[in-house]
Amino acid sequence: MKYYRPEYDLKVIGRNLKRLRMVKGLSVEEVREYLRLGTPQAVYKYESGKGYPPADLQSRAAAADRGNR
């Protein structure tokens, strides 16, 4: 069985991360603290599409989003 795996568009992911942060009214520092990242630069890196968070951070962020609806 062959699985379809779409490519991830880092720019789209980054724009969505930033949009959600802004909609929720969160600062970069608040996001950094919640995700337990070392520096704010990591948040900026993800939002600018230069990388994306590891899977464990993605699931933590998704759970937080579901809990705040």
Residue pairs with C-beta under 8 A, 6 or more apart in sequence:
8 52
9 49
10 49
10 50
10 51
10 52
11 49
12 49
13 46
13 49
13 52
14 46
14 47
14 48
14 49
14 50
14 52
15 47
15 49
17 46
17 47
17 61
18 47
20 65
21 28
21 31
21 43
21 47
24 68
28 40
28 43
28 44
29 40
31 37
31 43
32 39
32 40
32 42
32 43
34 60
34 64
35 43
35 53
35 57
35 60
35 61
37 43
37 57
45 51
46 52
46 53
52 58
53 61
